[in-house]
Amino acid sequence: MKYSMLPEYKNQYSMLHRRLFFPCTISRMTWTWGCIIKTWYRMKCRGSPIPLLEENKQMRNLNAVVGAVLLVALVGWLMIWVMLPTKAYKNSWDPNLSSTHFNSVYFQGQGTNLLLFSFPVMFIAALGCVYLHFHTRLQEPFSSSKREVKPKLISPLWRPYVISPLGIVTGVELAFMAMFIALLIWSLANYVYVSFGHLHMHKQGEKIWQAKFRSVSLRLGYVGNICWAFLFFPVTRGSSLLPLLGLTSESTIKYHIWLGHVSNVLFALHTIGFVVYWGMTNQMCVQMLEWSRTYVSNVAGEIAMVIAVVMWVTSFGRVRRKMFEVFFYTHHLYVLYILFYLLHVGADYLCMILPGMFLFMIDRYLRFLQSQRNARLISARLLPCGSVELNFSKCPGLKYNPTSILFINIPTISKLQWHPFTVTSNSNLEPNNLSLVVKSLGSWSRKLSQQISSSVDRLQVSVEGPYGPISSHFLRHEELVLISGGSGITPFISIIREIIFQSSNPNPQIPSRILLICAFKNSTDLAMLDLLLPFDGTPHPIPELLNLQIEAYITREKDQPTDSEKQPAQTKRFNPAQSDGPISANLGPNAWLWLGAIILSSFALFVVLLGVVTRFYIYPIDRNAHDGSYHYSYFVLWDGFLACAGVLAVSSAVFLVKKRRDLAEGNRVKGLEVGVSPPPPGSFVGEVESVPVQCVAGATNVHFGRRPDLKRILLDCGASDVGVMACGSRSLRHEVAQICSPGSAQNLHFESISFNW
């Protein structure tokens, strides 16, 4: 059914187009925002069908224009970073912008950096929420009769080119990595070139080469700040920036690791350089203990560097894997690290790197608010392999895509530890339930299994998320090959369930063949196949249209176990407390407009508060001071305090408004549970025979005592577009990536799913 737009809305969108093409002022962009939200809301309230992006030309054009504005803003922001170290910026741009009366009176020199470095990113993040809202709510991906395929010139760029300890790096990532390294080299070269032309002797008798040595050491710190400008974007789970680029937080965590290593190297060279310089010029004792009133604090920088070294050493892969709790708890020192780092660099540089930290602060506080209410845990299923499936109640309005992850915290095990797990349920097939699988590998998961096996009838669980991709991109492939090792099968459970749902639609656009290759150590791990189909008391058969083939490999056993050796799964029912609520949609993927309003309002509130405090408190002191200007470090403290105040005030208000709606929906979900007579809480219900496994048994071949020949299997795939997804150990993912590299078959399109943070 094709929807047409009402005439009154056509006129409004025509005017909206003209406004979007010329976003010259903040007021005009504010009008644009209001018009978008107002038009959508009016159409919804009138009962008029909301036009789909695929079906409505004007709405498609609107999203294209918004995307173009976002692209222009992003390119402009990046170009400012390119121009920052040049003579043109130092001698022309900065003096002209900083000389205004408004900048000196209301922002005390911070106005330039707020305008050039902070405002563009916050604008992109806020307007990006509008783009994503229309993309996710008004667009039906893959609904057309023509399958979407990447262009032949672009597709090779997404193939794995480098397979190393850095991970699996695609051609696109290599290109952006090269551009970022070029930006660092360009910045350092220009900083050094400009500074050498204006050398200042800081001590009588100082030699030229010593002054140059000091200048290079200082500029290494400047370049490290560029890394900090990007450092927090990958770890902002609910951000609108990552989905705009087609990324997820778990896939970009490696960028955070890379940026952390590079920034720590640069800051270490910066610190060592100054220590050596102070030693050469006999200033060690004086400078090491200096906390200047009018300039940067050396003591704060030294404290920040000590904290950074502790976090850096414990974050290396070998330490992180063997002593995860050491890494986990020491990494929480980032709060102190940020504080002393900002006290060292000052307020002007804070405004340059503010956007990433500001968005991270919003996301972190929203996650905190979501986790304050206990999730409603309905049941748990203990599989013979030791894995545990947790089943939660959820609000029907919560939508998520396959391969999404949910962070959970169980205070009876650890009040501080949060662990991510793949969501195995499908929000379309199971609108009222959300499930995930916990593999018993570490001490935390073993304690969870012990608690579930005990006589407890309620488990207190807090959650954050779910977080995941904004589209089911794997549906575009002609053929799909899923390769897993051990618990790596869990993301593919949600993928198969999504394909089952899509196959029930008229004219479904799904892969013509799905091949699941799973490698397990023991035959008991075959119980993981029990989770491929949802089971709520009635079996969900595999649709005839779905061409599913499962090849399971048992590597440590040569013979098939007898029926007497097989153990059934057990389901345990819980008795949730009245205060436990269904998992509801977090502000973000299910509420982009709310998130955009939080970003825009909290940043605007921060800027207004900063201007008021500077104008009526800092500026009078600075103008009338007889013993120098306002304390250098106090500027940063004010900025940090006002930023936190803006985020907390706006986020809390929006969260409370949305919480009322979630409570009403949660009460309806609880009402649906009334009348159901489950077994007594805390009791186990043995499953004599697995109905879902019976359904997939005909599609499953089990191989004992050997590993899959992945190269032969993949190269035998004859389809022109084969999507290859791998999840499991590092060696498995690297092996599959090597097979799908540009030197191999051109029809293989690789994607790695990794949660090894």
N, C-alpha and C positions, 0 to 999 in steps of 0.2 A: 504493500500500500504506500503510495507516494503522497506526502503531505505538502500542501501549498501554504505560503505565508500570507497572513491577513494583510490587506492594503495598508492599514494604519501602521503595521510593523515594517512594511516595505519602505515607507517614507522615513521612518526612524533609522533604519539600517542604512539607507542612502546617505542621510546626514552623518551617520556614524562613520561611514567610509571616508567622507571628506575630512572629518576630524582626525581619523587615525593616520591619514597620509601626511598631515602637517602637525605633529605633536610638538608645538613650539613652546608651550608653557605648561607648568605644573597644573594650573587650573583646568586647562583644556584636557589633559590626560585624566584628571580627576573626573571631569564630565564624562569622558569616554567610559571609564570604569563604571560610573553610576548608570550610564545608559545600558551597558551590557547586562548588568545585574537586574536593573529595573525591567528591561524588556523581557528577559527570560522569566522573571518572577510573575509578571503580568500575564504572560502567555500560559504559564503553568496554572495560575489561579483561575483563569477564565475557562479552564478545561480544554483550551485549544491544544492540539498535539504539538509537542516540541519538534521542530523540523530536524531531520537527521542530516549530518554533514555530507553523507554520501549522496543523499537524495535532493538536497536543496542547494542550489547554486550560490545563493547569496550568503548563506551561512558558511559554505566552503570558502568563499572569497573572504569573508570576515576573518576566519581562522588563518587564512594565508596572509592577510595583511598584518594581523597580530604577530604571526611568526616572522614576517619581514621586519617589523619594528624591533622585535626581540633580537634578531640577527644583527641589525644595524647597531643596536645598543651594545651588544657583546663585542662586536668588532671595534667599536669606538673605545670601549673600556680597555681592550687589549692594546690598542694603539697608544693609549695614554701611558701604559707601562713601557712601551717601546720608546716613547719620547722622553720619559722621566729622566734618564741619565744624561741627556744631551745638553749641549750649550743653549739650544733654542729654548728648552724648558727652563733652565736655570737663569738665563739672562733676560728672557722675554715673558714667557707664560706666567711663571711663578710671581715675579715682581708685580706684574699688572693685576693679577687676581688678588694678591695679598695686600695691595695698597688701598683697597676700598675701605671706606669708613665702616660699612656694615660688617666686614670681616673682622676688623680690629675690635669693634665695640661688642658685638654679639658672639663672636666665636674665637677671638683672641688668636688669630692665625690658623685655626683649624678649619675654617670655612672652605679654603681651597681644596684641601684633601677630602673633606666631606663631599664636596660637589663633584670632584673628578674621579674619586676612587670608591666612595661608599654609595652615593646615590645611584649610579648606573646599575650596580649589582642588585641593590634592593628593588629597583624598578623592574629589572628582569625577573627577579624572584616573584614579585607580586603579580605582574602582568602575565608571567608564565603560568600562574595558578589559573587564570582565566582561560588561557590556551588549553591547558590540560583538562579543565572542566568540560569544555566543549568537545575536546578530543575523546574523552572517556564516556561522557553521558550522551552525546548527540551523534557519535560515530559508531557504526557497526563494522568493525574490521572483518575483512575476508567474507563479507556478505555478498559481494558481487559474484557473477558467474565466472569471471576471469581470475585465475590465480595470480597473486602478487609475487613477482620474482625480482630480485635485485638485478640491476643492469649488469651486463657482462663486464663493463669497464670498471665498475665499482666492486663487484663481488670478490675479485681476487684480493682486494685490500683488507678484507675481513678474515683472510686465511692466516693461520699461524706461521710466522716467519722466523721467530727466535724462540727456542725451547732451552731454557737455562735455569740456573738457580733463581733468577729474577721471576721465573714463572713462564707462562705461555703468552707471548707478545704477538699481536696481530700486526698487519701492515699499517693499519690506521693508527694503532698505538705507537708504532715505531715512528711514524711521521710526526705525530704530536710530541713525542719524546724528543725528537731531533729539534723541533721548533722551540721547545721549552729550554733545552740545553743551549740552543743558539741565543735565546733571550738572556740567559744567565751570562753567557760569554760576552754578548753585546753590552749588557749593562755594566759588567765589571770593567770592560775595556774603556767604555765612555766615562765611567766614574773616575777611573785612574787618569785618563787623558785630561779631563777637565780639572781634576784636583792638582795634577802636576803643573798646570799653568797658573795656579794660585796657591802655591805652597806657603804655609805660615810656620815660622820657627816658634815652637812652643817653649823653648828653653834656650837661654843664652849659651852660645857655643855649640848648639846642635848642628850637626852636619847635614848636608843636603840628602845623602843617601838614607840617613836615619829618618828624616822627615818624609821621604818617599816610602820608606818601610812602614811608618806609622799610617800614612795615607792608604796604602794597599790593605793593611790590616783593618782599617775602618771600613773601607769599601767592601770587603768580604762580608762584613755584617750587614751592609745595605743589601747585598745580593741575597743573603739568607732571608731577609724580610720578604723577598719575592716569593720564596717557597712558602712562607707563612701565610701569604695572601691566598694560597690555594689549599693549604694543609687541611682545613676543616670541612671543605666541601664534600669529600668522599665519605666522611663519618657522620654526616647529617642524614639520618635514615629517612625522615619524612620530608626532605627538601623537594622543592619543585624544580631545582636546577638539574639534578641528575636525570629525571624522566624526560626533561626537554631534550637531552642528548641521547636518549635511549639507553640509559645506564641504570643500574641498581646499586645500592650501598654495598652489598656483598661482593659484587663484581668489581667495584672500584676501590676496595679496601687496600689493594696492592698499590694504588697510586698514593694513598696516605703513607704507606710504608716507604715507598721510594722517596717521597717528599721529605719524610722525617729523617731518613738517612742523609740526604743531600743537605738539608738545613743544619743538621747536627755537625756534619763535616765542616761546613762553612763557618758555623758559630765557634767550633773548636779552633779552627785556624785563626778566626778573629780574636778569640781570647788568648791563645798562645802568642799570637803576634804582638798584642799589647803588653803581655807579661814580659816578653823578650825586650820590647822597646823600653819599658820602664826600667828593666835591668841595665840596659845599655846606657841610659841617660841618668842613672842613679835616682830614680823616682819611685822605686818599688814600694817602700813603706808608706809614702804619702798617698800615692794613687790607689793602691790596693784597698785602702780604708776610707776612700773619699765618697761621701754622699753629698754631692753638690746641690746648692739651693737654686742655681740658675741654669744648670746643664744636667746631662745624664748622670745617673748614679752608678759608679763603678761597683760598689758593693752589691747592689741589686743584680747587676749583670753576672757577677761571680756566683752568687747564690743560685741564680737561674741556670747557670752552666753546670753547677754541681748536680742539681736536680735532673737536668737533661741527661747527663752522663749515666746516672742511675737508671733512668727510664730507658735510655738507649741500649745499655748493656743487657738488660733483662728482656728486651724486645726481640733479640736475635732468635732465629728459628729454633736453634738447638735448645736454648734456654726456655723458650716459650712452650715447646712441646713437652719437655721433660719436667719442667717446674711451672706449670701453667698458673698456679695460684700466686707464685712469686711475681710473675709477669703481670697478672691481673691487678694485684693490690698496689704494686709500685707504679703502675700506669695511672692510677688515680691521683698521683702526685701532680698531674697536669694542671690542676687548679692552682697550686702554689707556683708551678713553673710559669703559667701565664701571668700571674700577678707580678712576680719579680721581673719577668721579661718585659712587661709593659712599663713598669717603673724604670726600667733601664732605657728603653727606646724613647719614651715620652709620648705625649698626646698627639703630636703631629703624625708620627708613624703609626700610632694606634688607628687613626682614621683611615690610613691606607690599607690596613689589613683587617679592618673592622667587619666587613660584610660576612666573611666566612665564620668568624666567631659569633656574630650577632644571630645568624641563621642557626648555628649550632646551639646557641643558648635557647632559642625558641623551641627547637626540636627537643632538646634535653628536658626542658620544663614541661612540655606537653606530654612527653613520655612519663615523667614523674607523676603528673596528674592522672594519667590513665592507669598507672600501676597502683594507685592508692586503693582501688576497689578490687576485692578478691574475685577471681573468675569462678564461674559455676562449673565445677568438674563433676560430670555425671557418672562416668565409668572409666575403667581401665581394662585393657586386654593384655594379659601376659602370654607372650608367644613362647614356644618351646626353645627358641634360640636365645632367649634372655632379653629380647627387646620388649618394650612396653608401649602400647598404643593408648594415649590419653584422649578421651572424648569430652569436649567442652560443649556447653550450650552457647549459642550465639544468636545475635539479632538477625532477622532475615535481611535487613538493610545492609549488612556488612558484606561487601563483595571483594574478592581478591582473585588474582590470577594464579595459575599453576607455578610451582617452584617458589612460592612465597615462603617467608620464614616468620616464626613467632618466637619472641624472647620470653622465657618463663623464669620465675623466681619462686622457690619454695622455702619459706623462712625456717621451717623445722630442720632443713638441711644446711642452708647458709642464707643469712639475711642480706648479704651483699652480692652474692654471685648471681649473674644472669647468664643463661645459656640459650643460644639460638637453635631451633629445630625446624626442619622442613614441615610445612603443612601438607598433609597427605589427602585431606578431604577436598571436595569441590563445592564451591559456594552455589553452583547451579543445581547439582544433583542433591546436595544436602543443605538446604537453606537454613536449617535450625541447628546444625551441629558443625563443630570444627574439631578435627583430629590431627594429631601429630605423633611421631614415633621417636622414642628415645632408645638408643642402642646402649647396652651396658658395657661401657668401655673404661671409664674413669671412676674415681671414688665417688663423685657426685651422683652419677647415674646408677651406680651400684647401691648407694644409700636409698635412692628413689625406689628401686626394685624391692629392697628390703621393707620399706615402709608400706608399699602397696601389698606385699605378701603378708604383712602382719594383720592384726585385727582392727585397724583404724577404719572408721566409717566415714571420715571426711578428711580431705587433704586441702590445706590452705595454699592457694596458688595465685600469684600475681602475673600479669602478662603485659607485654609491650608489643604492639603491632596488630596485625601482620604487615610485613613489608615485602614488596615484590615488584615485578615488571608491570607496566601499564597495559600490556597487550599480550595475546597468545601468539607470539611471532612464529612459533614452531609449526603452526598450521599452514604456513605458506609453502612448505616443501612438498614435492611430489612423493617422496619416500622418506621415512624417518627411521633412523637407527639410534637406539638408546643403549649405551654401554655403561654398566655399573659394576662396582666392586664392593661387596659387603653392604654396609648401610647406605652406600651411595645410590641404592635403588629408590630411596624415599622421594626424591624430586620427581622421578618418573611415574610414581603412583598417581600423583596429582595430574600429570600430563595425560596419562591413559584415561583417567576419569573424565578429563575435559574433552578428549576426543570422543569418548562414549557419549557424552552429552551433545556434542556438536553433530554426531552422526544421527541423532534423533530428530534434528531439524530438517525441514524440507530443503532439498538441493544442497546438502552439506558440502563444504569445501574442506575436506580433511585429506591427509596423506593416503595414497592408495594402498600403502603397505607400511606396517609398523613392526619393526624387528627389535625385540628386547633381548639383549645379551647381558646376563647377570652372572657374575663369578662369586661363589661363596666358598668359605673354608670347609664347612661341615654341612651335612644333609639337614640338620635341624634348622639351618638358615633358610631352607626352602619355605618355611612358614611365612617369610616375608611376602611371598606371592599371594598369601591369603588376603593381603590388604589391597590388591590391585583393583578389586571391585568393592563398592560400598556394600556393607552388610548391616541391615537394620531389622533382621528377623526374616526378611524375604530376600531371595537371591535376585541380583540384577544380571541377567544373562548378557553375554557379549553380542552386540547387534551383528546381524549377518553382513551388513555393509562394512564392518570393521575387519580388515584383514590383519589380524594380530598373530604374530609368531614369537614364541618365547624360547630362547635357548639358555638353559641353566647349566652351569659348570660347577661341580664340586671338586675342589682341588686337593683336598687332604683325605678323601675316602675313595676307595676303588670299587666298593660293592654297595649296592642299594640296600638300605636297611629294611628289615622285615616289618610287617604291620604291627607286631607286638612291641617293637622298639619305638614306634611313633608315639609321640605324646600330643594330646589335644591342647589347644589353646584354652585359657580360662579367662572369663570375664568377671570383673568385680564391680558391683554397684556401690555408689557412694550416696551419702545423705547430705547434700549441700545445705549450708546455713541460709537462713532467710536473707541475710545481707549479701550473700554471693550473687553476683549478677551475670547475665550472659555477656559474652565478649561483644562489644559494640565497636562501631567504626571509629577509628582514631582520626583526629584532624589531619587531613592529608589526602591520600588517594581516594577516600570516600567523601571528602568534604574540601575540595580544592578552593572553593570560594571563601570558606571560613578561614582557611590557612592564609589565603591572599589578603584577607581583611586584617588578620593578625600581623602579618609582615608589614603591611603598609601603615597600619595605625600605630604599632609599637615603634617603628622607626621615626614616624612623624612626631610622636610624643617625645621620643628621645631628643630629637633636634630642637623641638620647642623648649623643653626643659633645659637643655644645654644653653640655648640662647638666653633664656631668662636668668639662669644662674650666673652666666658670664656677664651679662649686662648690669645686673643689679647687685651682684656680690663680688665677683672676681675683678671686673673692670675698675670699680672705684678703689679697691685696695691696690691694684696694680698701678693706677694713675697717681695715687697719693702716697705711695710707699716711699720712705726716706732711706730704708736700708736695702733697697733692691726691689725687684719685681715679685709677683706672686710665686710661691714655691713651685718649682718645676714639677715635682712629683705629685703635687696635689691636683694638677690638671688631670692626670691619668686616673686618680682615685675618683674624681668627680665624674669623668666620662664613664668609668666602669659602673659606678653606683647608679647613674641616671639610665644607662643602657639596661641594667638589670631591673630597675624600677619600671621602665617602659614595657619590657617583656613580661614581667610578672603581672602588672596591672591589666594589660590588654588580654593576655593569654588566659588569665584567671576568669575575667569577665566573659569572654567568648566560651570558654570551657563550661562554665556554670550554665549559660544559656543552652548550650547543646546538651548538657547532662540531663536537663529536664526532659528533653525529647527522648534521650536514650533510656531514661528510667521508665517512661511510659511504654516504650517498645519492649523493654525488658520485662515489665509486668505482664504484658500480653504473652510473651514467650513462656513465662512461668505458669500462666494460666493454661497454656496448652499441655503442660506436664501434669496438671491436675486430672485425676481420673485414670491415669496410667498406674497399673499395679505391678511394679517391678519386684524382683526378689528382695528379701530383707537387706538393708544396707550393710555393707561389710562382708556379705556372703559371696562365695564364688559360684559361678555357673559353668560347669564343664561343657565344652563343645565336643560331642562325640565324633562328629565328622564335619569337616569344613565345607560349607556350601559354596563359598566363593572359589575355593581351590577346585571343586568339582567342575565349576563353570569354565575355568581356564585350563583344566587338565588336558583337554583335547588339543589345545594350542601350544602345549609345553613339551619340550624335549629335554631330558636331563642327562648330562654327560658326567661320568664319574672318573676321577683320577687324572684329569688333564685340564689344561687351560685353553681358552679360546684362541684360535688363530685369527687374530683381529685383522691382520693385513689381508689375508685371503678373503675373509668375509666382507670387508669393506670394498675391496677392489672388484668383487663379484657383483656389487650392486649396479644394475644396468640403467637405472633411471637417470634422467638428465639433471635432476636437482635432488640431491640426497642430503638431508639434514642429519648431521652426526653430533650427538650430544653425549658427553662423557662426564661421569661423576664417580669419584672414588679416590683411591690413593694417588699421590703425586706421580708415581711411576706409571700408573695406568693412564692418567690423563696425558702425560707426556708422550707415551707410546702412541695413543690415538692421534694426538696432535701431529706427531711426526709423519704418520701415514697420510694425514689430510693436508700436509704442507704443500706449497705451490708446485714442488717437483713431482708430486704424485697425481692421482686422478683429478681431473678438473671439475668433476661433478660432485665432489664431496665438500660440504660446507660445515665447518667444525665450530662447536661451541662448548666451552668448558664450564662446568658448574662446580664451584668449590666453596666450601664454608670453613676452610682451615685458616682462621684469622690469626 
